[in-house]
């Protein structure tokens, strides 16, 4: 009975090792044959079937993005945010990474400005000049 149990254990271990070795061989073959055939999407596209298009607001010459999820490789153009650079800056902000604040001398209650360059949407408050309304009028300008 002990001999039978020993043979059963040895047989089980041999079977276990055989399955483990076979699994490793199948995995290696799968990786070599299948994964070597996986190609990156052409520049400017992303996704499972390369059906997504990189944002035109990705920074860089070719608007490059990650071929899997569309994350912009070189960040965003000024005026845009999020990983895919598909959302403009929040109201009241502009520029690179939306880190600039619209001038408080832009006309209107909300002091809104262009999300890319900061030009005041409604012009300047009285007494101010310039695209960013950051220049005070000279006393001798009329």
C-alpha positions as CSV (number, residue, x, y, z in Angstrom):
1,X,0.0,0.0,0.0
2,X,2.9,2.4,0.8
3,X,4.5,1.4,-2.5
4,X,1.2,2.2,-4.4
5,X,0.9,5.6,-2.6
6,X,4.5,6.4,-3.5
7,X,4.0,5.5,-7.1
8,X,0.9,7.6,-7.1
9,X,2.7,10.6,-5.7
10,X,5.7,10.2,-8.1
11,X,3.3,9.8,-11.0
12,X,1.4,12.9,-9.9
13,X,4.6,14.9,-9.7
14,X,5.8,13.7,-13.1
15,X,2.4,14.6,-14.6
16,X,2.6,18.0,-12.8
17,X,6.1,18.7,-14.2
18,X,5.0,17.5,-17.7
19,X,2.1,19.9,-17.7
20,X,4.3,22.7,-16.4
21,X,6.9,22.1,-19.1
22,X,4.2,21.8,-21.8
23,X,2.6,25.1,-20.6
24,X,5.9,26.8,-20.8
25,X,6.5,25.5,-24.3
26,X,3.1,26.6,-25.5
27,X,3.5,30.0,-23.9
28,X,6.9,30.5,-25.6
29,X,5.5,29.4,-28.9
30,X,2.5,31.7,-28.5
31,X,4.7,34.6,-27.6
32,X,7.0,34.0,-30.6
33,X,4.3,33.4,-33.2
34,X,1.5,35.7,-32.0
35,X,3.1,38.6,-30.2
36,X,5.9,39.0,-32.7
37,X,3.1,39.7,-35.3
38,X,1.6,42.5,-33.2
39,X,2.4,45.8,-34.8
40,X,2.2,49.3,-33.6
41,X,-0.3,51.6,-35.1
42,X,0.8,54.0,-37.8
43,X,1.9,57.4,-36.4
44,X,-1.2,59.5,-35.7
45,X,-3.5,56.6,-34.8
46,X,-4.1,54.5,-31.7
47,X,-6.3,51.8,-30.3
48,X,-7.1,48.1,-30.8
49,X,-7.6,48.4,-34.5
50,X,-5.8,51.7,-34.9
51,X,-9.2,53.4,-35.4
52,X,-8.5,56.2,-33.0
53,X,-6.9,59.4,-34.3
54,X,-4.4,61.3,-32.1
55,X,-5.5,64.8,-31.1
56,X,-4.4,67.6,-33.5
57,X,-3.5,69.4,-30.2
58,X,-0.7,67.0,-29.3
59,X,2.5,68.9,-29.2
60,X,5.3,68.1,-31.7
61,X,5.6,68.1,-35.4
62,X,3.6,64.9,-36.1
63,X,1.0,65.1,-33.3
64,X,2.4,61.8,-32.0
65,X,0.5,59.8,-29.4
66,X,0.8,56.4,-27.6
67,X,-0.4,53.7,-30.0
68,X,-2.4,52.0,-27.3
69,X,-4.3,54.7,-25.4
70,X,-3.8,58.0,-27.4
71,X,-1.8,59.8,-24.7
72,X,0.1,62.6,-26.4
73,X,3.8,61.7,-26.4
74,X,5.1,65.3,-26.1
75,X,2.4,66.9,-24.1
76,X,-0.2,69.4,-25.4
77,X,-0.1,72.5,-27.5
78,X,-0.8,75.7,-25.6
79,X,-4.5,76.0,-24.7
80,X,-5.2,72.3,-24.2
81,X,-5.1,69.8,-21.4
82,X,-5.7,66.1,-20.4
83,X,-3.5,63.2,-21.4
84,X,-5.0,63.2,-24.9
85,X,-5.0,67.0,-25.2
86,X,-8.7,67.0,-26.3
87,X,-10.0,69.5,-23.8
88,X,-9.3,73.3,-23.9
89,X,-8.3,75.2,-20.8
90,X,-10.9,76.1,-18.2
91,X,-12.4,79.5,-18.5
92,X,-10.0,82.1,-17.1
93,X,-6.9,80.2,-17.9
94,X,-4.7,79.8,-21.0
95,X,-1.3,78.8,-22.4
96,X,1.0,75.9,-21.9
97,X,-0.5,73.4,-19.5
98,X,-3.2,76.0,-18.9
99,X,-1.0,77.6,-16.3
100,X,-1.6,81.2,-17.2
101,X,-4.5,83.3,-15.8
102,X,-6.4,85.7,-17.9
103,X,-5.8,89.4,-17.0
104,X,-8.1,90.8,-14.4
105,X,-8.3,93.9,-16.7
106,X,-10.1,92.0,-19.5
107,X,-13.5,93.5,-20.0
108,X,-16.6,91.7,-18.7
109,X,-17.5,90.2,-15.4
110,X,-15.7,86.9,-15.9
111,X,-12.5,88.4,-17.4
112,X,-12.4,85.7,-20.1
113,X,-9.7,85.3,-22.7
114,X,-8.6,83.1,-25.5
115,X,-7.6,79.7,-24.1
116,X,-4.5,79.6,-26.4
117,X,-2.9,83.0,-26.3
118,X,-4.7,84.9,-23.5
119,X,-6.1,87.7,-25.7
120,X,-9.1,89.2,-23.9
121,X,-12.3,88.1,-25.5
122,X,-14.3,91.3,-24.9
123,X,-11.4,93.8,-25.1
124,X,-10.0,95.7,-22.1
125,X,-11.4,97.5,-19.1
126,X,-11.3,101.3,-19.5
127,X,-7.8,102.6,-19.0
128,X,-6.0,99.5,-20.3
129,X,-4.5,98.5,-23.7
130,X,-2.8,95.6,-25.4
131,X,-3.9,92.2,-26.5
132,X,-3.6,91.0,-22.9
133,X,-4.9,94.3,-21.5
134,X,-1.8,94.6,-19.5
135,X,-0.7,98.1,-20.6
136,X,-2.1,101.1,-18.8
137,X,-3.1,104.1,-21.1
138,X,-0.7,106.9,-21.1
139,X,-2.1,110.2,-19.8
140,X,-1.3,111.9,-23.1
141,X,-3.1,109.3,-25.3
142,X,-6.6,110.4,-26.1
